[in-house]
Amino acid sequence: MLYRYSGTATGQVQGVGFRYFVKGYADRYGLTGWVKNLNDGTVKMEVQGADSRLRIFAETIREGNRFIRVKNLSWERITAEPDETTFTILY
């Protein structure tokens, strides 16, 4: 079954390659959707795929790396878009 979530990340998530980090793991786990920076310093994303892959993706994103420090990552389930085929960084 296909699930889609809207997520918001706060913390040290802009100017540290976070969008590319998110895209890399979305591609690795075969997920679709998009990610973009917001003017308030947060990062918004929509991610879609199999439930098990979405859980692993969320855990990985929450951990960040030596540059990325995710303070909070919140998710809300939304309607899936079955025709979507890629994960994109929006500017």
PyMOL Python script that loads the backbone (N, CA, C, O; Angstrom):
from pymol import cmd

cmd.read_pdbstr("""\
ATOM      1  N   MET A   1       0.833  -1.188   0.000  1.00  0.00           N
ATOM      2  CA  MET A   1       0.000   0.000   0.000  1.00  0.00           C
ATOM      3  C   MET A   1       0.869   1.239   0.000  1.00  0.00           C
ATOM      4  O   MET A   1       1.937   1.259   0.611  1.00  0.00           O
ATOM      5  N   LEU A   2       0.412   2.271  -0.684  1.00  0.00           N
ATOM      6  CA  LEU A   2       1.139   3.522  -0.831  1.00  0.00           C
ATOM      7  C   LEU A   2       0.667   4.531   0.213  1.00  0.00           C
ATOM      8  O   LEU A   2      -0.530   4.787   0.345  1.00  0.00           O
ATOM      9  N   TYR A   3       1.621   5.101   0.955  1.00  0.00           N
ATOM     10  CA  TYR A   3       1.331   6.112   1.967  1.00  0.00           C
ATOM     11  C   TYR A   3       2.074   7.390   1.617  1.00  0.00           C
ATOM     12  O   TYR A   3       3.138   7.350   0.999  1.00  0.00           O
ATOM     13  N   ARG A   4       1.505   8.531   2.016  1.00  0.00           N
ATOM     14  CA  ARG A   4       2.150   9.825   1.799  1.00  0.00           C
ATOM     15  C   ARG A   4       2.049  10.639   3.086  1.00  0.00           C
ATOM     16  O   ARG A   4       1.006  10.689   3.737  1.00  0.00           O
ATOM     17  N   TYR A   5       3.164  11.272   3.429  1.00  0.00           N
ATOM     18  CA  TYR A   5       3.226  12.103   4.628  1.00  0.00           C
ATOM     19  C   TYR A   5       3.786  13.472   4.282  1.00  0.00           C
ATOM     20  O   TYR A   5       4.666  13.614   3.433  1.00  0.00           O
ATOM     21  N   SER A   6       3.249  14.473   4.964  1.00  0.00           N
ATOM     22  CA  SER A   6       3.785  15.823   4.916  1.00  0.00           C
ATOM     23  C   SER A   6       4.598  15.993   6.190  1.00  0.00           C
ATOM     24  O   SER A   6       4.116  15.705   7.285  1.00  0.00           O
ATOM     25  N   GLY A   7       5.824  16.459   6.045  1.00  0.00           N
ATOM     26  CA  GLY A   7       6.693  16.600   7.208  1.00  0.00           C
ATOM     27  C   GLY A   7       7.342  17.963   7.286  1.00  0.00           C
ATOM     28  O   GLY A   7       7.545  18.637   6.276  1.00  0.00           O
ATOM     29  N   THR A   8       7.665  18.356   8.511  1.00  0.00           N
ATOM     30  CA  THR A   8       8.385  19.606   8.750  1.00  0.00           C
ATOM     31  C   THR A   8       9.545  19.318   9.696  1.00  0.00           C
ATOM     32  O   THR A   8       9.375  18.691  10.742  1.00  0.00           O
ATOM     33  N   ALA A   9      10.725  19.788   9.307  1.00  0.00           N
ATOM     34  CA  ALA A   9      11.923  19.607  10.129  1.00  0.00           C
ATOM     35  C   ALA A   9      12.385  20.962  10.639  1.00  0.00           C
ATOM     36  O   ALA A   9      12.424  21.943   9.896  1.00  0.00           O
ATOM     37  N   THR A  10      12.736  20.999  11.922  1.00  0.00           N
ATOM     38  CA  THR A  10      13.302  22.201  12.522  1.00  0.00           C
ATOM     39  C   THR A  10      14.677  21.869  13.084  1.00  0.00           C
ATOM     40  O   THR A  10      15.033  20.702  13.247  1.00  0.00           O
ATOM     41  N   GLY A  11      15.436  22.908  13.374  1.00  0.00           N
ATOM     42  CA  GLY A  11      16.779  22.726  13.915  1.00  0.00           C
ATOM     43  C   GLY A  11      17.798  23.310  12.962  1.00  0.00           C
ATOM     44  O   GLY A  11      17.527  24.301  12.284  1.00  0.00           O
ATOM     45  N   GLN A  12      18.967  22.704  12.908  1.00  0.00           N
ATOM     46  CA  GLN A  12      20.023  23.130  11.982  1.00  0.00           C
ATOM     47  C   GLN A  12      19.801  22.362  10.681  1.00  0.00           C
ATOM     48  O   GLN A  12      20.462  21.359  10.413  1.00  0.00           O
ATOM     49  N   VAL A  13      18.843  22.865   9.870  1.00  0.00           N
ATOM     50  CA  VAL A  13      18.418  22.142   8.666  1.00  0.00           C
ATOM     51  C   VAL A  13      18.503  22.983   7.394  1.00  0.00           C
ATOM     52  O   VAL A  13      18.130  22.515   6.318  1.00  0.00           O
ATOM     53  N   GLN A  14      18.987  24.213   7.505  1.00  0.00           N
ATOM     54  CA  GLN A  14      19.210  25.020   6.304  1.00  0.00           C
ATOM     55  C   GLN A  14      20.672  25.429   6.254  1.00  0.00           C
ATOM     56  O   GLN A  14      21.285  25.729   7.278  1.00  0.00           O
ATOM     57  N   GLY A  15      21.223  25.437   5.037  1.00  0.00           N
ATOM     58  CA  GLY A  15      22.623  25.808   4.848  1.00  0.00           C
ATOM     59  C   GLY A  15      23.598  24.698   5.193  1.00  0.00           C
ATOM     60  O   GLY A  15      24.798  24.940   5.314  1.00  0.00           O
ATOM     61  N   VAL A  16      23.088  23.471   5.354  1.00  0.00           N
ATOM     62  CA  VAL A  16      23.932  22.332   5.733  1.00  0.00           C
ATOM     63  C   VAL A  16      23.747  21.134   4.800  1.00  0.00           C
ATOM     64  O   VAL A  16      24.224  20.039   5.101  1.00  0.00           O
ATOM     65  N   GLY A  17      23.061  21.330   3.672  1.00  0.00           N
ATOM     66  CA  GLY A  17      22.851  20.238   2.722  1.00  0.00           C
ATOM     67  C   GLY A  17      21.708  19.307   3.090  1.00  0.00           C
ATOM     68  O   GLY A  17      21.650  18.178   2.604  1.00  0.00           O
ATOM     69  N   PHE A  18      20.801  19.765   3.940  1.00  0.00           N
ATOM     70  CA  PHE A  18      19.727  18.892   4.402  1.00  0.00           C
ATOM     71  C   PHE A  18      18.812  18.442   3.274  1.00  0.00           C
ATOM     72  O   PHE A  18      18.421  17.275   3.243  1.00  0.00           O
ATOM     73  N   ARG A  19      18.454  19.328   2.340  1.00  0.00           N
ATOM     74  CA  ARG A  19      17.573  18.923   1.241  1.00  0.00           C
ATOM     75  C   ARG A  19      18.213  17.821   0.399  1.00  0.00           C
ATOM     76  O   ARG A  19      17.528  16.892  -0.031  1.00  0.00           O
ATOM     77  N   TYR A  20      19.507  17.917   0.165  1.00  0.00           N
ATOM     78  CA  TYR A  20      20.211  16.895  -0.617  1.00  0.00           C
ATOM     79  C   TYR A  20      20.317  15.592   0.172  1.00  0.00           C
ATOM     80  O   TYR A  20      20.237  14.503  -0.395  1.00  0.00           O
ATOM     81  N   PHE A  21      20.495  15.717   1.470  1.00  0.00           N
ATOM     82  CA  PHE A  21      20.506  14.560   2.374  1.00  0.00           C
ATOM     83  C   PHE A  21      19.162  13.833   2.294  1.00  0.00           C
ATOM     84  O   PHE A  21      19.116  12.611   2.153  1.00  0.00           O
ATOM     85  N   VAL A  22      18.071  14.597   2.385  1.00  0.00           N
ATOM     86  CA  VAL A  22      16.725  14.029   2.302  1.00  0.00           C
ATOM     87  C   VAL A  22      16.513  13.365   0.951  1.00  0.00           C
ATOM     88  O   VAL A  22      16.025  12.237   0.890  1.00  0.00           O
ATOM     89  N   LYS A  23      16.871  14.045  -0.135  1.00  0.00           N
ATOM     90  CA  LYS A  23      16.691  13.478  -1.477  1.00  0.00           C
ATOM     91  C   LYS A  23      17.503  12.200  -1.655  1.00  0.00           C
ATOM     92  O   LYS A  23      17.016  11.228  -2.232  1.00  0.00           O
ATOM     93  N   GLY A  24      18.721  12.199  -1.169  1.00  0.00           N
ATOM     94  CA  GLY A  24      19.568  11.015  -1.300  1.00  0.00           C
ATOM     95  C   GLY A  24      18.943   9.790  -0.642  1.00  0.00           C
ATOM     96  O   GLY A  24      18.950   8.702  -1.216  1.00  0.00           O
ATOM     97  N   TYR A  25      18.409   9.965   0.553  1.00  0.00           N
ATOM     98  CA  TYR A  25      17.779   8.832   1.237  1.00  0.00           C
ATOM     99  C   TYR A  25      16.422   8.489   0.638  1.00  0.00           C
ATOM    100  O   TYR A  25      16.040   7.319   0.621  1.00  0.00           O
ATOM    101  N   ALA A  26      15.691   9.473   0.152  1.00  0.00           N
ATOM    102  CA  ALA A  26      14.429   9.175  -0.543  1.00  0.00           C
ATOM    103  C   ALA A  26      14.706   8.325  -1.778  1.00  0.00           C
ATOM    104  O   ALA A  26      14.006   7.347  -2.040  1.00  0.00           O
ATOM    105  N   ASP A  27      15.726   8.704  -2.529  1.00  0.00           N
ATOM    106  CA  ASP A  27      16.095   7.913  -3.717  1.00  0.00           C
ATOM    107  C   ASP A  27      16.560   6.519  -3.315  1.00  0.00           C
ATOM    108  O   ASP A  27      16.186   5.535  -3.953  1.00  0.00           O
ATOM    109  N   ARG A  28      17.360   6.424  -2.278  1.00  0.00           N
ATOM    110  CA  ARG A  28      17.880   5.137  -1.814  1.00  0.00           C
ATOM    111  C   ARG A  28      16.745   4.182  -1.430  1.00  0.00           C
ATOM    112  O   ARG A  28      16.813   2.985  -1.709  1.00  0.00           O
ATOM    113  N   TYR A  29      15.704   4.721  -0.789  1.00  0.00           N
ATOM    114  CA  TYR A  29      14.592   3.891  -0.328  1.00  0.00           C
ATOM    115  C   TYR A  29      13.439   3.809  -1.317  1.00  0.00           C
ATOM    116  O   TYR A  29      12.394   3.239  -1.004  1.00  0.00           O
ATOM    117  N   GLY A  30      13.620   4.380  -2.519  1.00  0.00           N
ATOM    118  CA  GLY A  30      12.599   4.289  -3.554  1.00  0.00           C
ATOM    119  C   GLY A  30      11.344   5.088  -3.256  1.00  0.00           C
ATOM    120  O   GLY A  30      10.241   4.674  -3.610  1.00  0.00           O
ATOM    121  N   LEU A  31      11.510   6.240  -2.602  1.00  0.00           N
ATOM    122  CA  LEU A  31      10.374   7.082  -2.238  1.00  0.00           C
ATOM    123  C   LEU A  31      10.224   8.221  -3.241  1.00  0.00           C
ATOM    124  O   LEU A  31      11.181   8.585  -3.925  1.00  0.00           O
ATOM    125  N   THR A  32       9.022   8.779  -3.324  1.00  0.00           N
ATOM    126  CA  THR A  32       8.768   9.925  -4.189  1.00  0.00           C
ATOM    127  C   THR A  32       8.315  11.096  -3.336  1.00  0.00           C
ATOM    128  O   THR A  32       8.007  10.933  -2.155  1.00  0.00           O
ATOM    129  N   GLY A  33       8.275  12.289  -3.943  1.00  0.00           N
ATOM    130  CA  GLY A  33       7.815  13.472  -3.237  1.00  0.00           C
ATOM    131  C   GLY A  33       8.685  14.665  -3.533  1.00  0.00           C
ATOM    132  O   GLY A  33       9.225  14.797  -4.631  1.00  0.00           O
ATOM    133  N   TRP A  34       8.824  15.546  -2.536  1.00  0.00           N
ATOM    134  CA  TRP A  34       9.618  16.762  -2.688  1.00  0.00           C
ATOM    135  C   TRP A  34      10.064  17.285  -1.330  1.00  0.00           C
ATOM    136  O   TRP A  34       9.546  16.889  -0.285  1.00  0.00           O
ATOM    137  N   VAL A  35      11.049  18.194  -1.377  1.00  0.00           N
ATOM    138  CA  VAL A  35      11.562  18.851  -0.174  1.00  0.00           C
ATOM    139  C   VAL A  35      11.917  20.283  -0.535  1.00  0.00           C
ATOM    140  O   VAL A  35      12.421  20.540  -1.628  1.00  0.00           O
ATOM    141  N   LYS A  36      11.654  21.238   0.390  1.00  0.00           N
ATOM    142  CA  LYS A  36      12.017  22.629   0.136  1.00  0.00           C
ATOM    143  C   LYS A  36      12.250  23.378   1.444  1.00  0.00           C
ATOM    144  O   LYS A  36      11.682  23.040   2.483  1.00  0.00           O
ATOM    145  N   ASN A  37      13.101  24.405   1.370  1.00  0.00           N
ATOM    146  CA  ASN A  37      13.337  25.314   2.487  1.00  0.00           C
ATOM    147  C   ASN A  37      12.177  26.293   2.594  1.00  0.00           C
ATOM    148  O   ASN A  37      11.628  26.730   1.582  1.00  0.00           O
ATOM    149  N   LEU A  38      11.811  26.633   3.816  1.00  0.00           N
ATOM    150  CA  LEU A  38      10.817  27.674   4.053  1.00  0.00           C
ATOM    151  C   LEU A  38      11.512  28.906   4.616  1.00  0.00           C
ATOM    152  O   LEU A  38      12.602  28.804   5.180  1.00  0.00           O
ATOM    153  N   ASN A  39      10.888  30.064   4.464  1.00  0.00           N
ATOM    154  CA  ASN A  39      11.481  31.327   4.912  1.00  0.00           C
ATOM    155  C   ASN A  39      11.685  31.404   6.422  1.00  0.00           C
ATOM    156  O   ASN A  39      12.494  32.203   6.895  1.00  0.00           O
ATOM    157  N   ASP A  40      10.959  30.581   7.185  1.00  0.00           N
ATOM    158  CA  ASP A  40      11.089  30.632   8.654  1.00  0.00           C
ATOM    159  C   ASP A  40      12.234  29.769   9.186  1.00  0.00           C
ATOM    160  O   ASP A  40      12.381  29.631  10.401  1.00  0.00           O
ATOM    161  N   GLY A  41      13.050  29.184   8.297  1.00  0.00           N
ATOM    162  CA  GLY A  41      14.196  28.381   8.718  1.00  0.00           C
ATOM    163  C   GLY A  41      13.908  26.899   8.833  1.00  0.00           C
ATOM    164  O   GLY A  41      14.808  26.114   9.135  1.00  0.00           O
ATOM    165  N   THR A  42      12.666  26.503   8.598  1.00  0.00           N
ATOM    166  CA  THR A  42      12.313  25.084   8.633  1.00  0.00           C
ATOM    167  C   THR A  42      12.405  24.496   7.230  1.00  0.00           C
ATOM    168  O   THR A  42      12.576  25.219   6.249  1.00  0.00           O
ATOM    169  N   VAL A  43      12.289  23.184   7.152  1.00  0.00           N
ATOM    170  CA  VAL A  43      12.259  22.492   5.869  1.00  0.00           C
ATOM    171  C   VAL A  43      10.986  21.676   5.802  1.00  0.00           C
ATOM    172  O   VAL A  43      10.670  20.916   6.718  1.00  0.00           O
ATOM    173  N   LYS A  44      10.261  21.838   4.711  1.00  0.00           N
ATOM    174  CA  LYS A  44       8.993  21.143   4.471  1.00  0.00           C
ATOM    175  C   LYS A  44       9.235  20.058   3.434  1.00  0.00           C
ATOM    176  O   LYS A  44      10.019  20.236   2.501  1.00  0.00           O
ATOM    177  N   MET A  45       8.548  18.923   3.610  1.00  0.00           N
ATOM    178  CA  MET A  45       8.679  17.837   2.631  1.00  0.00           C
ATOM    179  C   MET A  45       7.382  17.041   2.555  1.00  0.00           C
ATOM    180  O   MET A  45       6.596  17.013   3.502  1.00  0.00           O
ATOM    181  N   GLU A  46       7.179  16.405   1.426  1.00  0.00           N
ATOM    182  CA  GLU A  46       6.150  15.396   1.273  1.00  0.00           C
ATOM    183  C   GLU A  46       6.851  14.162   0.743  1.00  0.00           C
ATOM    184  O   GLU A  46       7.609  14.232  -0.224  1.00  0.00           O
ATOM    185  N   VAL A  47       6.595  13.039   1.380  1.00  0.00           N
ATOM    186  CA  VAL A  47       7.288  11.795   1.054  1.00  0.00           C
ATOM    187  C   VAL A  47       6.252  10.693   0.912  1.00  0.00           C
ATOM    188  O   VAL A  47       5.306  10.601   1.693  1.00  0.00           O
ATOM    189  N   GLN A  48       6.451   9.859  -0.100  1.00  0.00           N
ATOM    190  CA  GLN A  48       5.464   8.822  -0.408  1.00  0.00           C
ATOM    191  C   GLN A  48       6.153   7.499  -0.715  1.00  0.00           C
ATOM    192  O   GLN A  48       7.204   7.463  -1.356  1.00  0.00           O
ATOM    193  N   GLY A  49       5.541   6.409  -0.245  1.00  0.00           N
ATOM    194  CA  GLY A  49       6.067   5.087  -0.531  1.00  0.00           C
ATOM    195  C   GLY A  49       5.474   4.040   0.393  1.00  0.00           C
ATOM    196  O   GLY A  49       4.440   4.258   1.025  1.00  0.00           O
ATOM    197  N   ALA A  50       6.146   2.899   0.461  1.00  0.00           N
ATOM    198  CA  ALA A  50       5.716   1.807   1.329  1.00  0.00           C
ATOM    199  C   ALA A  50       5.965   2.176   2.788  1.00  0.00           C
ATOM    200  O   ALA A  50       6.954   2.835   3.110  1.00  0.00           O
ATOM    201  N   ASP A  51       5.066   1.750   3.661  1.00  0.00           N
ATOM    202  CA  ASP A  51       5.133   2.101   5.085  1.00  0.00           C
ATOM    203  C   ASP A  51       6.472   1.750   5.713  1.00  0.00           C
ATOM    204  O   ASP A  51       7.042   2.571   6.432  1.00  0.00           O
ATOM    205  N   SER A  52       6.989   0.554   5.462  1.00  0.00           N
ATOM    206  CA  SER A  52       8.245   0.132   6.082  1.00  0.00           C
ATOM    207  C   SER A  52       9.405   1.015   5.636  1.00  0.00           C
ATOM    208  O   SER A  52      10.278   1.333   6.443  1.00  0.00           O
ATOM    209  N   ARG A  53       9.430   1.413   4.378  1.00  0.00           N
ATOM    210  CA  ARG A  53      10.505   2.278   3.877  1.00  0.00           C
ATOM    211  C   ARG A  53      10.371   3.697   4.417  1.00  0.00           C
ATOM    212  O   ARG A  53      11.372   4.363   4.682  1.00  0.00           O
ATOM    213  N   LEU A  54       9.144   4.153   4.576  1.00  0.00           N
ATOM    214  CA  LEU A  54       8.922   5.485   5.140  1.00  0.00           C
ATOM    215  C   LEU A  54       9.400   5.568   6.584  1.00  0.00           C
ATOM    216  O   LEU A  54       9.953   6.586   7.001  1.00  0.00           O
ATOM    217  N   ARG A  55       9.189   4.499   7.346  1.00  0.00           N
ATOM    218  CA  ARG A  55       9.646   4.489   8.740  1.00  0.00           C
ATOM    219  C   ARG A  55      11.167   4.560   8.821  1.00  0.00           C
ATOM    220  O   ARG A  55      11.713   5.325   9.616  1.00  0.00           O
ATOM    221  N   ILE A  56      11.853   3.764   8.002  1.00  0.00           N
ATOM    222  CA  ILE A  56      13.319   3.777   7.988  1.00  0.00           C
ATOM    223  C   ILE A  56      13.827   5.143   7.537  1.00  0.00           C
ATOM    224  O   ILE A  56      14.774   5.678   8.112  1.00  0.00           O
ATOM    225  N   PHE A  57      13.205   5.697   6.518  1.00  0.00           N
ATOM    226  CA  PHE A  57      13.562   7.026   6.016  1.00  0.00           C
ATOM    227  C   PHE A  57      13.443   8.065   7.131  1.00  0.00           C
ATOM    228  O   PHE A  57      14.369   8.847   7.347  1.00  0.00           O
ATOM    229  N   ALA A  58      12.324   8.079   7.833  1.00  0.00           N
ATOM    230  CA  ALA A  58      12.092   9.058   8.898  1.00  0.00           C
ATOM    231  C   ALA A  58      13.137   8.933  10.004  1.00  0.00           C
ATOM    232  O   ALA A  58      13.626   9.943  10.511  1.00  0.00           O
ATOM    233  N   GLU A  59      13.480   7.712  10.376  1.00  0.00           N
ATOM    234  CA  GLU A  59      14.507   7.497  11.402  1.00  0.00           C
ATOM    235  C   GLU A  59      15.850   8.042  10.946  1.00  0.00           C
ATOM    236  O   GLU A  59      16.559   8.686  11.719  1.00  0.00           O
ATOM    237  N   THR A  60      16.197   7.786   9.699  1.00  0.00           N
ATOM    238  CA  THR A  60      17.475   8.242   9.149  1.00  0.00           C
ATOM    239  C   THR A  60      17.537   9.763   9.104  1.00  0.00           C
ATOM    240  O   THR A  60      18.545  10.360   9.482  1.00  0.00           O
ATOM    241  N   ILE A  61      16.460  10.386   8.642  1.00  0.00           N
ATOM    242  CA  ILE A  61      16.418  11.844   8.552  1.00  0.00           C
ATOM    243  C   ILE A  61      16.523  12.464   9.945  1.00  0.00           C
ATOM    244  O   ILE A  61      17.232  13.452  10.136  1.00  0.00           O
ATOM    245  N   ARG A  62      15.833  11.895  10.898  1.00  0.00           N
ATOM    246  CA  ARG A  62      15.846  12.433  12.273  1.00  0.00           C
ATOM    247  C   ARG A  62      17.267  12.401  12.862  1.00  0.00           C
ATOM    248  O   ARG A  62      17.644  13.298  13.615  1.00  0.00           O
ATOM    249  N   GLU A  63      18.048  11.377  12.523  1.00  0.00           N
ATOM    250  CA  GLU A  63      19.418  11.250  13.046  1.00  0.00           C
ATOM    251  C   GLU A  63      20.340  12.320  12.497  1.00  0.00           C
ATOM    252  O   GLU A  63      21.278  12.731  13.181  1.00  0.00           O
ATOM    253  N   GLY A  64      20.096  12.788  11.263  1.00  0.00           N
ATOM    254  CA  GLY A  64      20.961  13.783  10.647  1.00  0.00           C
ATOM    255  C   GLY A  64      22.367  13.255  10.416  1.00  0.00           C
ATOM    256  O   GLY A  64      22.568  12.057  10.217  1.00  0.00           O
ATOM    257  N   ASN A  65      23.345  14.164  10.445  1.00  0.00           N
ATOM    258  CA  ASN A  65      24.754  13.793  10.311  1.00  0.00           C
ATOM    259  C   ASN A  65      25.593  14.813  11.076  1.00  0.00           C
ATOM    260  O   ASN A  65      25.056  15.521  11.929  1.00  0.00           O
ATOM    261  N   ARG A  66      26.875  14.909  10.801  1.00  0.00           N
ATOM    262  CA  ARG A  66      27.720  15.807  11.599  1.00  0.00           C
ATOM    263  C   ARG A  66      27.420  17.287  11.367  1.00  0.00           C
ATOM    264  O   ARG A  66      27.825  18.125  12.172  1.00  0.00           O
ATOM    265  N   PHE A  67      26.716  17.625  10.282  1.00  0.00           N
ATOM    266  CA  PHE A  67      26.347  19.014  10.000  1.00  0.00           C
ATOM    267  C   PHE A  67      24.878  19.287  10.314  1.00  0.00           C
ATOM    268  O   PHE A  67      24.520  20.381  10.751  1.00  0.00           O
ATOM    269  N   ILE A  68      24.045  18.293  10.089  1.00  0.00           N
ATOM    270  CA  ILE A  68      22.596  18.426  10.229  1.00  0.00           C
ATOM    271  C   ILE A  68      22.182  18.034  11.640  1.00  0.00           C
ATOM    272  O   ILE A  68      22.534  16.959  12.125  1.00  0.00           O
ATOM    273  N   ARG A  69      21.425  18.922  12.300  1.00  0.00           N
ATOM    274  CA  ARG A  69      20.896  18.653  13.637  1.00  0.00           C
ATOM    275  C   ARG A  69      19.386  18.877  13.617  1.00  0.00           C
ATOM    276  O   ARG A  69      18.919  20.013  13.699  1.00  0.00           O
ATOM    277  N   VAL A  70      18.640  17.804  13.509  1.00  0.00           N
ATOM    278  CA  VAL A  70      17.182  17.912  13.477  1.00  0.00           C
ATOM    279  C   VAL A  70      16.674  17.985  14.910  1.00  0.00           C
ATOM    280  O   VAL A  70      16.839  17.046  15.689  1.00  0.00           O
ATOM    281  N   LYS A  71      16.064  19.099  15.244  1.00  0.00           N
ATOM    282  CA  LYS A  71      15.505  19.288  16.588  1.00  0.00           C
ATOM    283  C   LYS A  71      14.132  18.626  16.689  1.00  0.00           C
ATOM    284  O   LYS A  71      13.827  17.955  17.674  1.00  0.00           O
ATOM    285  N   ASN A  72      13.317  18.823  15.668  1.00  0.00           N
ATOM    286  CA  ASN A  72      11.978  18.233  15.651  1.00  0.00           C
ATOM    287  C   ASN A  72      11.612  17.855  14.215  1.00  0.00           C
ATOM    288  O   ASN A  72      11.889  18.598  13.273  1.00  0.00           O
ATOM    289  N   LEU A  73      10.999  16.709  14.069  1.00  0.00           N
ATOM    290  CA  LEU A  73      10.527  16.239  12.771  1.00  0.00           C
ATOM    291  C   LEU A  73       9.105  15.753  12.970  1.00  0.00           C
ATOM    292  O   LEU A  73       8.877  14.713  13.587  1.00  0.00           O
ATOM    293  N   SER A  74       8.147  16.510  12.446  1.00  0.00           N
ATOM    294  CA  SER A  74       6.742  16.154  12.626  1.00  0.00           C
ATOM    295  C   SER A  74       6.152  15.679  11.303  1.00  0.00           C
ATOM    296  O   SER A  74       6.526  16.158  10.233  1.00  0.00           O
ATOM    297  N   TRP A  75       5.233  14.737  11.394  1.00  0.00           N
ATOM    298  CA  TRP A  75       4.618  14.128  10.206  1.00  0.00           C
ATOM    299  C   TRP A  75       3.106  14.156  10.325  1.00  0.00           C
ATOM    300  O   TRP A  75       2.546  14.027  11.413  1.00  0.00           O
ATOM    301  N   GLU A  76       2.456  14.327   9.177  1.00  0.00           N
ATOM    302  CA  GLU A  76       1.005  14.249   9.075  1.00  0.00           C
ATOM    303  C   GLU A  76       0.677  13.440   7.822  1.00  0.00           C
ATOM    304  O   GLU A  76       1.172  13.735   6.735  1.00  0.00           O
ATOM    305  N   ARG A  77      -0.155  12.428   7.984  1.00  0.00           N
ATOM    306  CA  ARG A  77      -0.531  11.608   6.833  1.00  0.00           C
ATOM    307  C   ARG A  77      -1.480  12.394   5.935  1.00  0.00           C
ATOM    308  O   ARG A  77      -2.428  13.020   6.409  1.00  0.00           O
ATOM    309  N   ILE A  78      -1.207  12.351   4.625  1.00  0.00           N
ATOM    310  CA  ILE A  78      -2.028  13.050   3.642  1.00  0.00           C
ATOM    311  C   ILE A  78      -2.372  12.081   2.504  1.00  0.00           C
ATOM    312  O   ILE A  78      -1.926  10.933   2.503  1.00  0.00           O
ATOM    313  N   THR A  79      -3.150  12.544   1.559  1.00  0.00           N
ATOM    314  CA  THR A  79      -3.588  11.710   0.441  1.00  0.00           C
ATOM    315  C   THR A  79      -2.427  11.399  -0.496  1.00  0.00           C
ATOM    316  O   THR A  79      -1.670  12.293  -0.873  1.00  0.00           O
ATOM    317  N   ALA A  80      -2.291  10.130  -0.871  1.00  0.00           N
ATOM    318  CA  ALA A  80      -1.233   9.689  -1.782  1.00  0.00           C
ATOM    319  C   ALA A  80      -1.480  10.214  -3.190  1.00  0.00           C
ATOM    320  O   ALA A  80      -2.617  10.474  -3.586  1.00  0.00           O
ATOM    321  N   GLU A  81      -0.393  10.363  -3.934  1.00  0.00           N
ATOM    322  CA  GLU A  81      -0.444  10.763  -5.339  1.00  0.00           C
ATOM    323  C   GLU A  81       0.132   9.618  -6.158  1.00  0.00           C
ATOM    324  O   GLU A  81       1.338   9.585  -6.404  1.00  0.00           O
ATOM    325  N   PRO A  82      -0.713   8.675  -6.587  1.00  0.00           N
ATOM    326  CA  PRO A  82      -0.229   7.441  -7.210  1.00  0.00           C
ATOM    327  C   PRO A  82       0.553   7.618  -8.513  1.00  0.00           C
ATOM    328  O   PRO A  82       1.302   6.718  -8.892  1.00  0.00           O
ATOM    329  N   ASP A  83       0.406   8.737  -9.203  1.00  0.00           N
ATOM    330  CA  ASP A  83       1.113   8.934 -10.472  1.00  0.00           C
ATOM    331  C   ASP A  83       2.494   9.559 -10.313  1.00  0.00           C
ATOM    332  O   ASP A  83       3.216   9.709 -11.299  1.00  0.00           O
ATOM    333  N   GLU A  84       2.871   9.920  -9.105  1.00  0.00           N
ATOM    334  CA  GLU A  84       4.173  10.536  -8.854  1.00  0.00           C
ATOM    335  C   GLU A  84       5.282   9.502  -9.020  1.00  0.00           C
ATOM    336  O   GLU A  84       5.146   8.366  -8.567  1.00  0.00           O
ATOM    337  N   THR A  85       6.398   9.900  -9.678  1.00  0.00           N
ATOM    338  CA  THR A  85       7.458   8.934  -9.973  1.00  0.00           C
ATOM    339  C   THR A  85       8.847   9.337  -9.488  1.00  0.00           C
ATOM    340  O   THR A  85       9.777   8.534  -9.561  1.00  0.00           O
ATOM    341  N   THR A  86       9.009  10.582  -8.987  1.00  0.00           N
ATOM    342  CA  THR A  86      10.343  11.041  -8.589  1.00  0.00           C
ATOM    343  C   THR A  86      10.299  11.778  -7.264  1.00  0.00           C
ATOM    344  O   THR A  86       9.231  12.126  -6.760  1.00  0.00           O
ATOM    345  N   PHE A  87      11.479  12.007  -6.710  1.00  0.00           N
ATOM    346  CA  PHE A  87      11.632  12.874  -5.533  1.00  0.00           C
ATOM    347  C   PHE A  87      12.425  14.086  -5.988  1.00  0.00           C
ATOM    348  O   PHE A  87      13.482  13.951  -6.605  1.00  0.00           O
ATOM    349  N   THR A  88      11.910  15.277  -5.681  1.00  0.00           N
ATOM    350  CA  THR A  88      12.464  16.523  -6.218  1.00  0.00           C
ATOM    351  C   THR A  88      12.823  17.500  -5.114  1.00  0.00           C
ATOM    352  O   THR A  88      12.147  17.569  -4.087  1.00  0.00           O
ATOM    353  N   ILE A  89      13.888  18.251  -5.331  1.00  0.00           N
ATOM    354  CA  ILE A  89      14.219  19.376  -4.469  1.00  0.00           C
ATOM    355  C   ILE A  89      13.586  20.605  -5.102  1.00  0.00           C
ATOM    356  O   ILE A  89      13.863  20.939  -6.255  1.00  0.00           O
ATOM    357  N   LEU A  90      12.729  21.276  -4.332  1.00  0.00           N
ATOM    358  CA  LEU A  90      12.082  22.491  -4.816  1.00  0.00           C
ATOM    359  C   LEU A  90      12.852  23.708  -4.316  1.00  0.00           C
ATOM    360  O   LEU A  90      13.369  23.703  -3.199  1.00  0.00           O
ATOM    361  N   TYR A  91      12.926  24.739  -5.134  1.00  0.00           N
ATOM    362  CA  TYR A  91      13.653  25.958  -4.775  1.00  0.00           C
ATOM    363  C   TYR A  91      12.721  27.135  -4.664  1.00  0.00           C
ATOM    364  O   TYR A  91      13.162  28.246  -4.369  1.00  0.00           O
TER     365      TYR A  91
END
""", "prot")
cmd.dss("prot")
cmd.show_as("cartoon", "prot")
cmd.util.cbc("prot")
cmd.orient("prot")
